[in-house]
């Protein structure tokens, strides 16, 4: 039986979907809307730019898109840390999301280094 290769794109899609669900449950006040909207944008952008990176034709273009992905993930990490610090959202879910973001940051950094 052949083991299926892990799909990195699927991890980005899952992260963006889980973040959307997490943000849906944030308090509907200015703080919740501000950080929730920003988190939705940064994780969505990370997923979309990673997908776009896979379609590039040169290593330079790939590194450019992957670097955008990396920066958006780092923004998402800080956002989740802020939300945890101010006790917004489900703490156990946000810690799981933060762990996944950390893992994707490390993977993306490694991929970028290998392509340079």
C-alpha positions, -999 to 999 in steps of 0.1 A, spaced: 0 0 0 14 34 -10 14 61 16 -1 94 3 24 123 3 14 151 26 -1 180 7 13 213 20 -13 233 1 -40 214 19 -25 225 53 -27 262 41 -63 257 30 -72 240 63 -56 268 83 -75 295 64 -107 276 69 -101 270 106 -92 307 111 -125 317 94 -144 296 118 -124 309 148 -129 345 137 -167 339 133 -169 332 170 -149 363 181 -168 390 201 -187 413 177 -171 445 191 -145 468 176 -115 448 189 -129 414 177 -138 428 143 -105 446 139 -82 416 148 -106 391 133 -107 408 99 -69 413 99 -64 376 108 -87 365 81 -68 386 55 -33 375 65 -41 338 67 -61 339 35 -33 358 18 -8 332 30 -29 304 15 -35 322 -17 1 332 -22 13 297 -15 -11 284 -41 2 310 -66 38 301 -58 32 266 -69 23 278 -104 54 300 -109 79 291 -137 111 304 -121 127 299 -87 129 337 -84 91 340 -88 86 311 -64 108 327 -38 89 360 -42 55 344 -36 67 322 -8 83 352 9 49 369 8 34 337 23 61 338 50 54 374 60 16 369 61 21 338 84 43 359 107 16 386 108 -10 359 116 12 346 144 14 380 161 -23 385 157 -31 352 174 -7 361 202 -25 394 207 -59 377 208 -46 352 233 -31 380 255 -64 398 256 -85 366 260 -104 369 228 -117 337 212 -115 301 224 -80 297 240 -75 260 232 -85 266 196 -63 296 192 -33 278 207 -38 250 182 -40 275 154 -9 292 167 10 259 167 0 252 131 11 288 120 44 282 137 49 249 119 40 265 85 64 294 92 93 269 97 83 248 66 80 279 44 113 293 56 130 259 47 113 259 13 125 294 6 161 286 17 162 255 -6 150 275 -36 176 303 -32 
